[in-house]
Amino acid sequence: MVKIGQEVTDFEIEIFHKEEIKKVKLSDYKGKWVVLLFYPADFTFVCPTELKEAAQLYDKFQTAGAEIISVSTDTAFVHKAWHDESEAIKIVDYPMGADPTGNISKQFGVYIDDAGLALRGTFIIDPDGILKTLEMHDLGIGRSAVETLRKLEAAKFVREFGDQVCPAGWQPGDDTLTPGLDLIGKI
């Protein structure tokens, strides 16, 4: 499984995006931030709420220099069918990745062997291909795209200003911390 601070091994994935099915590689996004949203399956209950919320914030992710790719073990054809049928998924304008072999889900440690599905996993990868954040949830617990965007903004800030760190709940424009002995015991 890929770990925080490590380079993510390149992979190729078939995507459904803008009414097309094609293959892309993670390396195609070199120089951009990438947010991978693994989810269990299309035509389910919690998944469309998560993907819809991410779609509603997609322009903010793009403004922040990031691409979202949602990933499940369904095929790209199933993604298209879901996109055509679900009111929530019709607004998804980011690539929907297909991982029917589970190989990419296994690479990220979210694959459920006995179910052939992925856990809910969120991974933020920096422009150099280094994993910066990861979050995994049980199947019944939905994620917050708002929090994922906040984490992306914090990761971007730390990358740009490496001598400063972001405290809990940090939002762009909030005060940051400069690590040092003078802070020990003062917070």
C-alpha positions in Angstrom: 0.0 0.0 0.0 1.2 3.5 -0.8 2.2 5.6 2.2 2.2 9.2 3.1 5.3 10.9 1.7 5.9 8.3 -0.9 5.6 8.6 -4.6 2.5 6.9 -6.0 3.4 4.2 -8.5 2.0 5.2 -11.9 -1.1 3.4 -13.1 -3.4 3.4 -16.1 -7.2 3.5 -15.6 -10.2 3.6 -17.9 -12.4 6.6 -17.3 -15.8 7.8 -18.2 -15.6 11.6 -18.7 -17.5 14.1 -20.8 -19.5 11.3 -22.6 -16.3 9.4 -23.6 -14.5 6.3 -22.4 -10.8 6.5 -22.6 -7.6 5.4 -20.7 -5.5 7.8 -18.7 -2.4 7.4 -16.5 -1.8 9.1 -13.2 1.4 10.5 -14.8 -0.9 12.4 -17.3 -1.7 14.7 -14.3 2.0 15.3 -13.4 2.2 19.0 -12.3 -1.4 19.0 -10.9 -2.8 17.9 -7.6 -4.9 14.8 -7.9 -7.7 13.8 -5.5 -8.7 10.1 -5.8 -12.2 9.3 -4.4 -12.6 5.5 -4.1 -16.1 4.3 -3.4 -17.8 0.9 -3.3 -20.2 0.8 -6.2 -22.4 2.6 -8.7 -26.2 2.5 -8.2 -25.9 2.5 -4.4 -27.0 4.8 -1.6 -24.2 6.8 0.1 -22.0 6.9 -3.0 -24.1 9.3 -5.1 -24.3 11.8 -2.2 -20.5 11.9 -1.9 -19.9 12.2 -5.7 -22.6 14.8 -6.0 -21.1 16.9 -3.2 -17.6 16.6 -4.9 -19.2 17.7 -8.2 -20.8 20.7 -6.6 -17.3 21.8 -5.5 -15.5 20.7 -8.6 -14.8 24.2 -9.8 -13.2 25.0 -6.5 -10.9 21.9 -6.8 -10.0 23.0 -10.3 -9.3 26.6 -9.2 -7.0 25.1 -6.6 -5.1 23.3 -9.4 -6.5 19.8 -8.7 -8.3 17.1 -10.7 -10.8 14.8 -9.0 -11.0 11.2 -10.2 -13.6 9.0 -8.6 -12.8 5.3 -8.7 -14.9 2.1 -8.1 -14.6 -1.5 -9.2 -17.4 -1.0 -11.7 -16.7 -0.7 -15.4 -16.7 2.6 -17.4 -19.9 1.3 -19.1 -21.6 1.1 -15.7 -20.3 4.6 -14.9 -22.0 5.9 -18.1 -25.2 4.1 -17.3 -25.2 5.6 -13.8 -24.4 9.0 -15.1 -27.3 8.8 -17.6 -29.8 7.6 -15.0 -29.0 9.2 -11.6 -30.0 12.8 -11.0 -27.1 13.2 -8.5 -24.5 11.7 -10.8 -25.7 13.6 -13.9 -23.9 16.7 -12.5 -20.5 14.8 -12.1 -18.2 16.5 -14.6 -14.9 15.0 -13.3 -13.4 11.7 -14.6 -15.0 8.5 -13.2 -12.4 5.7 -13.1 -13.1 2.0 -13.6 -11.1 -0.5 -11.6 -12.9 -3.8 -12.3 -9.7 -5.9 -11.5 -9.3 -4.2 -8.2 -5.6 -3.6 -8.9 -5.7 0.1 -8.3 -7.8 -0.3 -5.2 -5.3 -2.8 -3.9 -2.4 -0.4 -4.6 -4.2 2.1 -2.3 -5.2 -0.5 0.3 -8.9 0.0 0.0 -9.8 -3.3 -1.8 -12.2 -5.6 0.1 -11.2 -9.1 -1.1 -14.4 -11.0 -0.2 -16.7 -8.3 -1.7 -14.7 -7.2 -4.8 -15.5 -3.6 -3.8 -13.4 -0.6 -2.5 -13.8 1.1 0.9 -14.4 4.8 0.8 -10.9 6.2 0.5 -9.7 9.7 -0.3 -6.1 10.3 -1.4 -4.5 13.6 -2.2 -1.5 13.4 -4.4 0.8 16.4 -5.0 2.1 17.7 -8.4 5.2 15.5 -8.0 3.2 12.4 -7.5 3.7 12.2 -3.7 0.9 11.1 -1.5 0.0 13.9 1.0 -3.2 12.7 2.7 -5.3 9.6 3.0 -8.6 8.9 4.6 -10.5 5.7 4.7 -14.1 5.0 5.8 -16.3 2.0 6.4 -18.9 1.5 3.7 -21.7 3.1 5.7 -19.9 6.4 6.5 -20.0 9.1 3.9 -17.2 11.7 3.4 -17.2 15.4 3.3 -15.9 17.0 0.0 -15.8 20.3 1.9 -13.2 18.7 4.3 -11.3 17.2 1.4 -11.1 20.6 -0.3 -9.8 22.1 3.0 -7.1 19.4 3.3 -6.1 20.1 -0.3 -5.8 23.8 0.4 -3.7 23.0 3.6 -1.5 20.6 1.6 -0.9 23.3 -1.0 -0.1 25.9 1.7 2.4 23.6 3.4 4.0 22.8 0.0 4.4 26.5 -0.8 5.4 27.7 2.7 7.3 24.7 4.2 8.4 26.6 7.3 4.7 26.9 8.4 2.1 24.3 9.3 -1.7 24.4 9.4 -3.5 23.9 12.7 -6.8 22.0 13.1 -9.6 23.5 11.2 -7.3 25.8 9.2 -8.9 27.6 6.3 -7.1 29.7 3.7 -6.3 33.1 5.2 -6.3 31.8 8.8 -3.2 32.0 10.9 -0.6 29.2 10.6 2.1 28.0 13.0 5.8 28.2 12.5 7.2 25.1 14.3 9.9 25.9 16.9 10.9 25.4 20.5 9.1 28.6 21.5 5.7 27.0 20.8 6.3 23.9 22.9 3.8 24.0 25.8 2.4 27.4 24.6 -0.5 26.0 22.5 
